[in-house]
Amino acid sequence: MNRRFRFRRAANYVNLSTPLGLLIAFVGGASRTPGPNGLILAFGYRYRFPVAGAFTVGNVVLTRHDSLSEQLVLHEGRHATQWAWCVGLPMLPLYLLSMLVSVIVCGHQASYNVFERLAGLDDGGYPRRPARWRRGGGSAG
């Protein structure tokens, strides 16, 4: 495994985000398996929240499905790196704030979410919605 992924894995254990992800996987009934680049893939997560094909907490990628595309694993791996850079739990309020800004800007939780954009909207399967003020609208007259 590449040195940067070893660092990410260690950082996410130390900042407690990976232990939190493992706890969420356990409570959610997900089966865990080693993934690429130090990720832990947790399949069969049983809760409907959050609404996403997959979500990442530390180095743990959780999904209700029984498999993930390579593209989506890459996307979620970028989120694992974001957890490391945000020093763990501060990622939650920062992500939620970014999601709120995106909803205000374009009406979609991911299109203008800085974390999703940096992780790759296309890889995550998210649309690229224009900002509300850039949408064509009828003119009064």
C-alpha positions as a Markdown table, in Angstrom:
| # | Residue | x | y | z |
|---|---|---|---|---|
| 1 | Met | 0.0 | 0.0 | 0.0 |
| 2 | Asn | 1.2 | 3.5 | -0.9 |
| 3 | Arg | 2.6 | 5.6 | 1.9 |
| 4 | Arg | -0.1 | 8.2 | 1.6 |
| 5 | Phe | -2.8 | 5.6 | 2.1 |
| 6 | Arg | -1.0 | 4.2 | 5.1 |
| 7 | Phe | -0.8 | 7.7 | 6.6 |
| 8 | Arg | -4.6 | 8.2 | 5.8 |
| 9 | Arg | -5.4 | 5.0 | 7.5 |
| 10 | Ala | -3.4 | 5.8 | 10.6 |
| 11 | Ala | -4.7 | 9.4 | 10.8 |
| 12 | Asn | -8.3 | 8.2 | 10.6 |
| 13 | Tyr | -7.8 | 5.7 | 13.4 |
| 14 | Val | -6.0 | 8.3 | 15.6 |
| 15 | Asn | -8.8 | 11.0 | 14.9 |
| 16 | Leu | -11.4 | 8.3 | 15.9 |
| 17 | Ser | -13.3 | 8.6 | 12.6 |
| 18 | Thr | -12.5 | 5.0 | 11.5 |
| 19 | Pro | -13.6 | 3.5 | 14.9 |
| 20 | Leu | -16.8 | 5.5 | 14.6 |
| 21 | Gly | -17.3 | 4.1 | 11.0 |
| 22 | Leu | -16.7 | 0.6 | 12.3 |
| 23 | Leu | -19.3 | 1.2 | 15.1 |
| 24 | Ile | -21.8 | 2.5 | 12.6 |
| 25 | Ala | -21.2 | -0.6 | 10.4 |
| 26 | Phe | -21.7 | -2.9 | 13.4 |
| 27 | Val | -24.9 | -1.2 | 14.5 |
| 28 | Gly | -26.1 | -1.1 | 10.9 |
| 29 | Gly | -25.5 | -4.8 | 10.4 |
| 30 | Ala | -23.0 | -4.4 | 7.6 |
| 31 | Ser | -20.5 | -7.1 | 6.8 |
| 32 | Arg | -17.0 | -5.7 | 6.7 |
| 33 | Thr | -14.2 | -6.6 | 4.2 |
| 34 | Pro | -10.8 | -5.1 | 3.4 |
| 35 | Gly | -10.9 | -2.8 | 0.4 |
| 36 | Pro | -8.3 | -1.1 | -1.7 |
| 37 | Asn | -5.8 | 1.4 | -0.3 |
| 38 | Gly | -6.6 | 0.7 | 3.3 |
| 39 | Leu | -10.4 | 1.2 | 3.0 |
| 40 | Ile | -12.8 | -1.0 | 4.8 |
| 41 | Leu | -15.9 | -1.8 | 2.7 |
| 42 | Ala | -19.1 | -2.4 | 4.7 |
| 43 | Phe | -21.8 | -4.0 | 2.7 |
| 44 | Gly | -25.5 | -4.6 | 3.6 |
| 45 | Tyr | -25.9 | -1.5 | 5.9 |
| 46 | Arg | -29.5 | -1.7 | 6.9 |
| 47 | Tyr | -30.6 | 1.9 | 7.6 |
| 48 | Arg | -32.0 | 4.3 | 5.0 |
| 49 | Phe | -30.1 | 7.2 | 6.4 |
| 50 | Pro | -28.2 | 8.9 | 4.9 |
| 51 | Val | -29.7 | 8.8 | 1.5 |
| 52 | Ala | -26.7 | 7.8 | -0.7 |
| 53 | Gly | -25.4 | 4.9 | -2.7 |
| 54 | Ala | -22.5 | 4.8 | -0.2 |
| 55 | Phe | -21.1 | 7.0 | 2.5 |
| 56 | Thr | -17.7 | 7.1 | 4.2 |
| 57 | Val | -16.8 | 7.6 | 7.9 |
| 58 | Gly | -13.1 | 7.6 | 8.3 |
| 59 | Asn | -11.7 | 4.7 | 6.2 |
| 60 | Val | -15.0 | 2.8 | 6.3 |
| 61 | Val | -17.2 | 2.9 | 3.2 |
| 62 | Leu | -20.8 | 1.9 | 4.1 |
| 63 | Thr | -23.5 | 0.9 | 1.6 |
| 64 | Arg | -26.8 | -0.9 | 1.6 |
| 65 | His | -25.7 | -2.8 | -1.6 |
| 66 | Asp | -23.6 | -5.9 | -1.9 |
| 67 | Ser | -21.0 | -4.4 | -4.2 |
| 68 | Leu | -19.7 | -1.0 | -5.3 |
| 69 | Ser | -18.3 | 0.2 | -8.6 |
| 70 | Glu | -14.6 | 0.9 | -8.9 |
| 71 | Gln | -15.5 | 4.5 | -9.7 |
| 72 | Leu | -17.6 | 4.9 | -6.5 |
| 73 | Val | -14.9 | 3.3 | -4.4 |
| 74 | Leu | -12.4 | 5.9 | -5.7 |
| 75 | His | -14.9 | 8.7 | -4.9 |
| 76 | Glu | -15.4 | 7.3 | -1.4 |
| 77 | Gly | -11.6 | 6.9 | -0.9 |
| 78 | Arg | -11.3 | 10.7 | -1.6 |
| 79 | His | -13.8 | 11.2 | 1.2 |
| 80 | Ala | -11.6 | 9.1 | 3.5 |
| 81 | Thr | -8.8 | 11.5 | 2.7 |
| 82 | Gln | -11.1 | 14.4 | 3.6 |
| 83 | Trp | -11.8 | 12.8 | 6.9 |
| 84 | Ala | -8.0 | 12.7 | 7.6 |
| 85 | Trp | -7.5 | 16.3 | 6.5 |
| 86 | Cys | -10.4 | 17.5 | 8.6 |
| 87 | Val | -9.0 | 15.7 | 11.6 |
| 88 | Gly | -12.0 | 13.5 | 12.0 |
| 89 | Leu | -15.2 | 14.6 | 13.6 |
| 90 | Pro | -15.1 | 18.2 | 12.5 |
| 91 | Met | -15.8 | 16.7 | 9.0 |
| 92 | Leu | -19.4 | 16.1 | 10.0 |
| 93 | Pro | -20.5 | 19.8 | 10.7 |
| 94 | Leu | -18.3 | 21.0 | 7.8 |
| 95 | Tyr | -19.9 | 18.5 | 5.4 |
| 96 | Leu | -23.4 | 19.4 | 6.6 |
| 97 | Leu | -22.7 | 23.1 | 6.2 |
| 98 | Ser | -21.4 | 22.5 | 2.7 |
| 99 | Met | -24.5 | 20.4 | 1.9 |
| 100 | Leu | -26.8 | 23.2 | 3.1 |
| 101 | Val | -24.9 | 25.8 | 1.0 |
| 102 | Ser | -25.3 | 23.5 | -2.0 |
| 103 | Val | -29.0 | 23.2 | -1.5 |
| 104 | Ile | -29.3 | 27.0 | -1.2 |
| 105 | Val | -27.1 | 27.6 | -4.3 |
| 106 | Cys | -28.7 | 25.0 | -6.7 |
| 107 | Gly | -31.3 | 23.0 | -4.9 |
| 108 | His | -29.3 | 19.8 | -4.7 |
| 109 | Gln | -27.2 | 18.6 | -1.7 |
| 110 | Ala | -24.1 | 17.6 | -3.7 |
| 111 | Ser | -23.7 | 19.8 | -6.8 |
| 112 | Tyr | -22.1 | 22.7 | -5.0 |
| 113 | Asn | -21.0 | 20.8 | -1.9 |
| 114 | Val | -17.2 | 21.4 | -1.8 |
| 115 | Phe | -16.5 | 17.9 | -0.4 |
| 116 | Glu | -18.5 | 16.2 | -3.2 |
| 117 | Arg | -16.9 | 18.4 | -5.9 |
| 118 | Leu | -13.4 | 17.6 | -4.6 |
| 119 | Ala | -14.2 | 13.9 | -4.4 |
| 120 | Gly | -15.5 | 14.0 | -8.0 |
| 121 | Leu | -19.2 | 14.5 | -8.7 |
| 122 | Asp | -19.2 | 12.2 | -11.7 |
| 123 | Asp | -17.5 | 9.4 | -9.8 |
| 124 | Gly | -20.1 | 9.8 | -7.0 |
| 125 | Gly | -22.9 | 9.7 | -9.5 |
| 126 | Tyr | -24.1 | 13.2 | -8.7 |
| 127 | Pro | -25.6 | 15.7 | -11.2 |
| 128 | Arg | -24.0 | 19.0 | -12.1 |
| 129 | Arg | -26.8 | 21.5 | -11.5 |
| 130 | Pro | -26.4 | 25.1 | -12.3 |
| 131 | Ala | -26.7 | 27.8 | -9.6 |
| 132 | Arg | -30.2 | 29.1 | -9.2 |
| 133 | Trp | -29.2 | 32.6 | -10.5 |
| 134 | Arg | -27.7 | 31.0 | -13.7 |
| 135 | Arg | -30.8 | 29.1 | -14.7 |
| 136 | Gly | -32.8 | 30.4 | -17.6 |
| 137 | Gly | -36.0 | 31.9 | -16.5 |
| 138 | Gly | -38.8 | 33.7 | -18.2 |
| 139 | Ser | -38.6 | 37.5 | -18.3 |
| 140 | Ala | -41.5 | 39.6 | -17.2 |
| 141 | Gly | -43.0 | 41.6 | -19.9 |
